[in-house]
Amino acid sequence: MTAPGAVFAQDAQGAPDFTGRRVTVAGLGVTGGPVARALHRLGAHVTVVNGGDDERARAQAAELAPLGTTVRLGDGDTLPEGTELLVTTPGWKPTSPIFAAAAAAGVPVWGDVELAWRLRGPDAAPWLAVTGTNGKTTTVRMLAAILTAAGLRTAAVGNIGVPLIDVVMGEEKYDVLAVELSSYQLHWAPSLRVHSGAVLNLAPDHLDWHGSMDAYAADKGRVYEGNEVACVYNAADPATEDLVRAADVQEGCRAVGFTPAVPGPSQLGVVDGLLIDRAFVANRQKNAQELAEVCDISASSRPPGANVPPPAPHLVANALAAASLARSYGVEPAAVRQGLRDFCPDPHRIAYVGEVDGVTYVDDSKATNTHAAAASLAAYPHLVWIAGGLAKGATFDEVVEAAAPRLRGVVLIGADRALIADSLARLAPHVPVVDLDRTDPGAMAQAVRAAAELARPGDTVLLAPACASMDMFTNYNVRGDAFAQAVRALPDA
């Protein structure tokens, strides 16, 4: 990665002065447009390069044209002549030719997060940052709900869909920000130094981008660099604690663990159904503070009287991580409880769909990899699992072996369902399997009917595909909607 370098003079607020400088933005997507517009406002001469030349890209280029921004579609490899800074959007692999060209020319490379970090003003809101393989968005939304309950002006931003550059350049003022960061964004953000950061978990993901598991973990660990108050780690995932040990933090910054078990000193955990803080209390060797009950998590979003299962273990872990970051900022226990009660899960993330004939139906279409699916499956004592789609090179032995004792049956859909079927045949031969030889969207209705036949009263039918959706659906949202529609179409629903 090219070093950031002090290539720009600073303005009166200490931010880089882009007046008249030639800046190239790599990629359009969600963040490329906002980045290009921000740089234009700051006086830069902006060129955008984009590998794709589809209808969406052409529409985005048309929006930038009135600003005088040059957009090169279908050419993401060539570094425009005269470029003084390359700003990349998430997703562009470090091995892309444009970065090699930048390195050869001595042109620094910043990510969109690096740019936003450098542009924030002297009175900017501190960042509470979250990364990890799974659970980032849920944790950031929980954190924002807690901060809001504490009366703080806040927003959930970053990889969650609200570009940080828009927040930094906007007129709205915040007290503190809940920031989701992907490994892609962290890779290109060498100057980032947050108030407190958390790595929720680590599992193999995006290895084609990072090149290795070690490189992926190292990029996640960047969220700890320079932390001011707390490095929050998952005590059940030693790799996250290893990243804390390797980080260079500010003096006085503490390591704070979260655990599903009884917490030790400097940890948050669970005791008899209560979320307990032994980190942000006086005399943490002896004292503890109750923050909330486990049943408080998303309590306000549950249908009254519905037979909704208790929060899944990974949701409890997310709540503990969010509470840890909030407590690092000084939030009182009452606000933690209220924020967790107010939190409403995003669609397709362990979402309660309904109950039919004593069987509960849960949509976790967002579980697009085996790590996420395993966490979801672990939440239910007896279940029928609907799985399958595009495996993206994944293997399924571990998730099947862990879930096998609790599986009432499995319904398989999608292009790579044979991979899951093979694991089931070897590791769970006692489990009934319905293999639907279909990859059309209508297969979901048949899958739900088949699952209903396998389920017994008290069971949960869980859509946690462990695969991507694009073989059958536009995205995981459409897949989850199809599941919910099929549940509502069941007799007696």
Disulfide bonds with the S-S distance in Angstrom:
none
